[in-house]
Amino acid sequence: MSGPLLHAAAAADMRLAAAVPAPSIEYRELSPMLIVFGVAVAAVLVEAFAPRRSRYAVQLILALGGMGVALGAVIGLRGTNATAVVGAVAIDGVTLFLQGTVLVVSILGVLFIAERRADRMPIRREGPGTWSLTAARGVDAFTPQAAATPGSSDEIAATRAGVTTTEVFPLTLFAVAGLMLFPASNDLLTMFIALEVLSLPLYLLCGLARRRRLLSQEAALKYFLLGAFSSAFFLYGMALLYGYAGTVRFSGIADAVARDTTESHTLAILGVAMLAVGLLFKIGAVPFQSWVPDVYQGAPTPVTAFMAAATKIAAVGALLRILYIAVPGLRDDWRPILAAVAIATMVVGAVLAITQTDMKRMLAYSSVAHAGFILTALVAANNAGVSSTLFYLAVYGLGTLGAFAVVSLVRDENGDEATALPAWAGMGRRSPWLACIFSLFLLSMAGIPLTSGFIAKFAVFEAASSGGAVPLVIVGVITSAIAAFFYIRVIVLMFFTDPPITPPTLVYPTLTTTVIALTAAATLVLGIFPQPLLDLADKAATFTR
């Protein structure tokens, strides 16, 4: 190529570079997410270079400290209504409330994950492997060698050597970072990235149970395969909306819908439907709930608790942003469909929970029913629906985490969690305080007065009624009555039934009992004095474009 042509090409490249300005990064607005992402990267480095005997303490301090600082950053951003990274991330009241809720639930979840004194499996520090301080104190809920075949000699040797799976901490931190970005996403591309960032660590964590390894691996495989399908639907919906609006920005999609003079909006409706498949899968709504009972039962209980609470919070927040910011002009189209999904979710969750004989599966179907109650508020399509949804998510997250923490304390003669319902008979006589606290969580889930669950259900039903969704309120009240049956059945089993011949062992490890105490106190206090959190949720019910 001759000299003049080279100079002309170079000049064209310079003009092209000048035409694409570098994006501005608002570090203050992004600080909560950046802190968690940074701590997650630091945790990976600790896992790679720190001595094994000190990894557990360093990882725990790093995780709790990082999320605590991030929570402080969220509080410091209160009142902010802005976009960041050229509009890709929205920082508003809804984002900050959900990020704060995710962080509170995640801090308690990490304490639960870090428990090392609940498992009574005898450990001898011998054989190949590296010595661990945990070997002298007990073991965690996670397999010492995930890559080994369940029950193999390698896994047994790693168990005897006291090897611990401290990589669960960076995996959890990456999941938390994705959960924080998910409801803050202001375009479809950012939302998809957040979806994958939060999903991939959870797929791995579900398969790391120390006991019942095959069941855990089956749960992880099911979650991964079905999650891949839901991500594909999300991508297809993103492509359809991009083809319709010519942009992936939520505000641009809303403007395209407003400019469209046709009444069908076929391409936009199909795109929203495909997106909803991916989001409703994460929420655990019917007909995309088939993974919930199997994964909740097979995953390590600390991971189940974290996933059941935090994932639903973030996924509902993402659905809120799409429906209220991207396609508010299609309200008359998506409200009937979402109402039908909410009704099916409430009915299926409540009815199938009655038939369960395993505590974790019962709580899983309870989670499905609660997803229906939350969707009832979304159908309202008003500010009351947003604020009641925020309040419900906070209450649900704390109560669910506490309930699963209680389940982890009941062990059979082999040291496994005694999740079969008959094993819980007579627990009120053996441990009245534990039975009373678990009853508090169950009564809150049933929506009994003086618990936070009653206030949450009352708020979402009131919002739905004000939004013209009275049939949903009627179905919600009926399904709440059905759900109360299987909650009260467990309470009757604990207090008014004779214990089995060989009752399970109850353990009281420090970290888990701390989580239970904090969540139980929050459930009771928010049931008696809910107004401060209701006011906070009402003030936070603001979106920015």
N, C-alpha and C positions, 0 to 999 in steps of 0.2 A: 504494500500500500504506500502511495507517495506521501511526501511530507504534508502538503496542504490537506489531503484527506484525513491524515492522522490528527492534524490540528482541529479540523472541523468535527471529527468524532469526539475528541476530548472536550471541545467547547459544548457539544450537545450533552455529553455526560454531566458536565458541570451544571448546565442549565436544568437538567433533570433532577440532579441532587438538590439544587437550590429550590426546586418546585415542591420537594417533599420535606417539609420541616420536621425536625426532630421532636418527638412528643415530649410534653412536659410531664414530669412525675411529681405529684403532690405527696411528698413523703409524710407529712403530718396526717393527712386524711387516711393514708394507707398504713400508718404505723402499726395498728393492731395486727393486721395480717402479715406485714413484713417481719414483725417481732416473732410471730409463731413460725413462719417459714425459716427465719434465720436460726431460731433455736432448734428446729428440726434438722437443719443441715449440720449444726454444731453437734447434735446428738449422734448423727451418723459418724462424724469424725471421732467422737468419744468411743463409739462402738468399734471403730477400726484401730485406734491407737492406745486407748486407756488400758491399764492392767485389768484383767478379768475380775479380780477380787474387789475392785473399787467401782466397777461400772454401774452396779445397781444403785449405789448411793448417789453417784454423780448424775446418772440419768434421771433419777427421781427429783433431785434438787433442780436440775436444769429444766425439766418439764413443768414442775409446779411453779418455779420462779418465772419462767418465760410466760406461761399463761397468766400468772398473776400480774406481771407487768403489762401484758396485752390488755387485760381487763381494766387496769388503770388507764391505759390509753383510750379505751372505748369510753370510759366515764369522762375523760378529759375532752372528748369530741362531742359531748352532748350539745344539742342545739344546732349541729352542723347540717346544712343542706347544700350539697355540692356534688359535682362529678369529678372524677380523677382519671388520669391516663387517657386523655382525649375522649372522655365520656364513656370509657369502657366499664368503669366502676362507679356505682352510685353510693354516696355516703349520706344517708338521711335517717330519719327517726326509726323507720322499720329496720333498716340495716343495723343500726347501732343496738337496738333492743335485741334483735336476734343474735347478733354477735356476742353481746354480753351474756345472753342466756346460754348459748353454746359453750362459752368459756366457763361459766359457773358449773354447768353439767359436766364439762370435760375435766375440770379440776377434781371434782368428786369422782369422776370415772377413773382418772389416773390413780387416785388413792386406792380405789377398788382393784384396779389392775396390779398395783404394786404390792398387794397383800401377799405375805410370805408365811403366815402362821396358821392359815385355815386348814391346809392339807396335812393330814396326819400320816402320810406315807412315810415309812421308815427309810432313812437315807444313810448309807455308809460311805464314807469318803475313801474309796479304794478303787482300784482298776484304772484303766486308761482315762485320760481326761485331765482337766485343769481344776485345781482346788478352788472352791468358791466359799465365801463367807456364808452364803445362804445355805450351804449344805449343813452347817452346824445349827441353823435356826429354823429350818423348814423349807418347803418348796412352794412354788407358785402354781398358778392354774395352767401354765403353758409347758408344752413338751420341751425337754432339754435339747432335742435334736430333730427339728422338723423335717429334714431331708431324709431321715432314716425310715425304713419300713416299720409300721407300728408293731411293737412287740419284738423287734429284732434285737440281736445281741448288741449292736451298736447303740441302740436307744437305751437298753438296760445299763450298758457301761456308762453312758453319759449321765443317766439318772444317779447311779452310784457315785460317780465323781462329783456330783453336785453342780453340774453345768446348768446355768440358767439362761433363759431366753430374754436377755435385756434388750434385744432389738425391737421388742414390742413398744418401747417408749418412742423411738423415732418414727415408727410406723403410725402410732397414735397421733403424734404431733403433725405429721403430714396430713392425716385424715382431718384433724381439727382445722388446719389451715385451709383445706379444701372446703370444709363445712362453713367457714367464715366467708370465703369468697363466693360461695354458691348463691346465697340470697342477696349479695351485694352486686352481682353481675348486672350490667346495664346493656349488654348485647349478647346475642346467642353464642358467639364464638367463645367469649369469656366464660359463659355459663357452662358450655360443654367442657372446657378445660377444667373448671372447678369440679364438675361432675366426675371426671376421670381421676382427678387428684384425690378426691375423697373416697372414691370407690375402690381403687386398686389396693390401698393398704387394708381396707376392710375385708377384701377377698382373702388376703393372706392371714389376717388375724383370726378369721373364722376357722381356719384349719389347724390351729396351733394348740388345741386342747391337750393337756397332759393325760387325762383319762378319756376313755371312749374315743380313741384316736380315729378309728374307721368312721364313726358317726360324724366326727368333726370334719374329717376330710371330705366326706360326702356332702356335708352342709356347705363347705367352701366351694366345691365343684358346682353344686346347684346354683349357688349365689353368683358365681362367676359366669356360668353359661347364660342364665336368665338375665343377668346384668348386662352382658354383651348384647343380647337381643334388644333390651330396652335402650341401650346406648345407640344401637343402629336405628331404631325408630326415632330417637331424638335427632340424630344426624339427618335423617330423611326429612323430618319436619323442618329442620333448619334450612335445608336446601329449598324446600317448597316456599317457605316464607321469604327467603332471599330472592327466589325467582319472582315472587309476587311484588315485593316492595323494592327490590334493588339494593337493599341494605340489611345488615343484621342488627343494627341499632334499634332498640325498643321504641324510641321516640320516632324514628324514621318509619317503622312498621305502622305505628299508630297514625302517622300523617298519611301514609299510603291508604290505609283503610278509610280515613276520613275523606280522601280525595276520590275514592272509588264510588262512582255514581250507580253502579249496578247493585242489585239487591241480593245477589247470590253470594258473592265473596267466596266462591267455591275453593279456590286455591289457598286462600288464607285460612279458611275453616279446616281444610285438610292438613295444613301445616300445623295449626294449633293442636289438632287431634293427635298428630304424630308426636309432637312435643309432650303432650299430656301423658302419653304412654310411658315415656321415660321418667317423668316426674311422679306419676301415680304409682309406678313400680317402687320407687324409693320410699314413697309414703306408705306403701302397703295397702292400697285401696283395691277393692274388687273391680275388675276381674284379674288384677295383677298381684294378688296376695298369696299365690300358691307357695312361694318360697319362704314366707314368713315363719310358719310353725316349724318347718324342718331346720332352717338356719338358726332360729332362736334356740331350738333344743340342742343342736349339735355343736354350736360355737361355745367356746369358754364363757362361762356365765358373766365375768366382768366385761367381755367384749359384747355379749348380748345386751347387757344393761346400757353400755355406752352407745351401741348402735341403735337400740330401740329409742333412746331418748334424743340423742344429738342428730341422727340422720333425719328423723321426722321433722325436727325443728327447721333444719336447713332446707329440706325439700319443700315443705309447705311455704317457706319464705320465698323460694324461687318461683313456685307456682303463683303465689300472690303477685310477684313483680310482673310476670308474663301477662296474667289476666287483667291486672289493674293499670299497667303502664303500656304494654305492647298492643293489646287488643281490647281496649275498653269499648271501642266502637262495635265489637261483635258480641256485646253483652247478651243481647237477646238470643244469640245462637248458642253460646256456651253455657248459659245458666241452666237451661233444661237438661242438657247432657250431664253437667256436673251434679245437678240435683238427683238424677237417676243413679249416678255412681255413688253419691252419698247414701241414698236409701239402701242400695244393694250392699254397700260396705257395712252399714250399721246392722242390717238384718243378718247377713252372713256371719259377721264377727260374733254377734251375740248368740246366735243359734248354735254355731259350731263349737263355741266355747263350752256350752253345756255338756257336750258329749266327751270332753277331754278327761283323761285320767292322769295326765302328767302336768305338774305345776307349770313348767316352762311353756308347754304348748298351750295351756289355758291362758297364761299371760300373753302369749303371742296372739291368740285370737282376740283377747281383750284389746291388744294394741290395734288390731284391724278395726274393731268397733270404734275405738277412739278416733281413728283416722276419719271415719264417717261423720262423727260429731264435729270434727274440725272443718271438714268440707262443707258442712251445713252452714257454718259462718261465712265461708267464702262465697256461697251462693247468694248471700244477702247483697253483695256488691255495693256496700256502703261503708262509711267510716266506722260505724259500730261493728260491722263484720271484721274489719281489720284489727281493731283494738281488742275485741273479744278473742280473735284468733291468737294474737300475741300473748294474751293472758293465759289462754288455754295451753299453749305450747310450753310456757314456763312451768305451769303447775304440773302438766303431764310429764315433762322431763324429769322433774325432781321426784315425783311419786313413783314413776317407773323404775328409776335408778335405785331407789330405796327398796322397792319390792323385790327386785332381782338380787339385791345384796342380802336380803333376809333368806332367800332361797339357798344361797351359797353356804349358809351356816348349818344346814341340816344334812348330816352325813350318815350313811349306812355303815354296816360292820366292815366293809371293804375300803372305806374312806371315800367312796363316790358320793356325789350329791344325791340325797334321797328325794327325788322329784315326784315319785309316785304318790298320789293323794292319800292312800291308806297309811303311808308312813307318817303323815302329819296328824293322825288321830291322837287325841289326848295331849297335844303339845301345851295347851293352856294350863295343864296341871304340872308339867315338868318345868316349863319356863314361861310363867305368866307374862312377864314384861315383853319377851320376844313375840309371843302370840298376840298381845295387845297392840304392839306396834305394827305387826303385819295386818291385823284387823283394821287398823287405822288406814293403812294404804289401800286395802280392799274396799273399805267404805268410801274412801275418797274417789276411787275409780267408779264405784257405783253411783256417786253423786248424792251421798247422804249429807244433810245439813250439818254445819259446824266443821266441815272439811273443805279444803280448797277445791276439790272436784265438784262439789255442789255449786260453788260460785262460778266456776268455769263453765259448767253446763248451762247454768241459768243465763250467763252472759251470751253464749253462742245462740241459745234458743231465742233470747230476746232480740238479738241482732237479726236472726233469720225472720222472725215475726215482723219486725219493722221493715224488712226488705221484701215483704210479700210472699215469703216462703213458708206459709203456715202449714201446708201438708208435711214438710220436712220436720217441723217442730213436733207434730203429732206422732210421726214415725219415730222420731228421736226419743220422745217420752216413753213410747211403748217398748222400744228396744232397751232403754235404760232399765225399765222394770224387768225385762227378761234377763239382762245382764246382772241385775241385783241378785237373781236366784243363784247363779254359780259363785258369786262372791260370798254371799251369806252361807252357802253350802260349805265352803271352806271354813268359815268361822264356826259354824256348828260342829264341824268335824274336829276342830281344834279344842273346843271348850266342852262339848257335850257328848263326846264319843270316847269309849275306852281305848287306851293306847294299845298298839300291837304287842304280841308276845316278846318280840325283840325290837324295842323302840330304837330309833336312830339316835346317833350321838349329836349333841349340840356343841358347836365350837364358838368361841367369842374372841376372834382376833381383833387387834387394836384398830387397824385402819378401816376394816369393814364395819365394825361397830360404830366408829366415828361417822362414816358415811350414812349409816342407818339413822343415827341420832340426829344429824343435821337435816336430812331429808324429811324425817318424821316431824321435827320441830317446824320446818317450813310448811309442811302439809297442814299442820294444826293451826299455826299462826295465820297463814293466808286464808284459812277457812273462817277464822274469827275476826281478823282485821285485814280484809282484802283491799280496802280502799286505796292505800298508797300505791300498790302495784297496779290496780285498775286505773288510777290517775296517770301513772307513768306510761302504761300501755296506750291510754287515750291520747296523751301528748305525743307519743312516738308514732302514731298512725298517720304519718306523712310520707309522701313519696316525692322524689325529685327526678326530673328527666334529664 
